[in-house]
Amino acid sequence: MTLQQLRFLREVVRHGFNITEAAKALCTSQPGISKQLRLLEQELGVELFERDHGRIAELSKPGVTILAIAERMLMDANSLKGAARDFSAEMNGNLVVATTHTQARYALPEVLKRFAVRHPRVSVELRQGTTRQVSRLVTSGDADIAIATDASAYFKDLVVIPCHSWDRIVITVPGHPLLKLKRLTLEHLVRYPIIAYDHEFAARQLLVQAFESHHLTPNIVLSALDADVIKACVAMDLGVSVLTRLSFDPRRDRNLRALDASKLFASSVTFIGVRRNSFLRSYMYDFIETFSPQLNRRAIEEAMAR
């Protein structure tokens, strides 16, 4: 059995059991992958796939279990390589951070600036997506660290470490009737069209749940994938929106106004997520601590050991 055979197995599954596409992704030949998978089955003594007229259709029951073990073995192999690199070239490397638009746009730029000064020979790649996509990138090993808000429901397969808490605000155009109120309530807010995050985001669910808990139905007229688009739509007076305070900067957002909504909506928590049993290089610990100073190496290692 070889790690290459396990990689072939993983890649075939990732490409929907299309061996041709898996071969392209791995820069090898289709017959080569088929041969190696057959050899793997012979050595293990089980059929890894259900086949339809000789074509792979899906994983067999043993195949599901063996794929999960193979994934762990491949991650452990990467950890071994990482450990060796950490000792041989501690200051060199790559860091892939999977995160949402809000974190990438508002929370991370200053962090990246400070990190670059301390680690000028580390290349950082940001991969943005929804919270679900962010979790998958780290779980699959395609990213090292996940950063997202209200992510605990999506980070079940990761070590989850809370680091920041954010209150919510309602944003409007200047002169909006809501700005004249002495005390904002959900009953006031429900009277106006609302621009919300897409269904893929936990923030959308928290918004709807807050209204439903008061037997109200928000009038969501537009959905978007990031805070900048939402703010642009609010600025055009298409509706109001509920965002985290992190997303609003009075100096930049001069065409908008913000109302405190901390008593109407639950606070949002930003989480760091890493794979269980993964090897974090020294600069990865440093990046996390730069993002959240209370998360030093000891705190992170304790969280990963639970």
Buried (B, 14 or more C-beta within 10 A) or exposed (E): EEEBBBBBBBBBBEBEBBBEBBBBEBEBEBEBBBEBBEEBBEEBEBEBBEEEEEEBEEBBEBBEEBBEEBBBBBBBEBBEEBEEBBEEEEEBBEBBBBBBBBBBBBBBEEBBEEBEEEBEEBEBEBBBBBBBBBBBBBBBBEBBBBBBBBBBEBBEBBBBBBBBEBBBBBBBBEEBEBBEEEEBEBEBBBEBBBBBBEEBBBBBBBBBEBBEEEEBEBEBEBBBBBBBBBBBBBBEEBBBBBBBBBBBEEEEBEEBBBBEBEEBBEBBBBBBBBBEEBBBBBBBBBBBBBBBEEBBBEBBEEBBEE
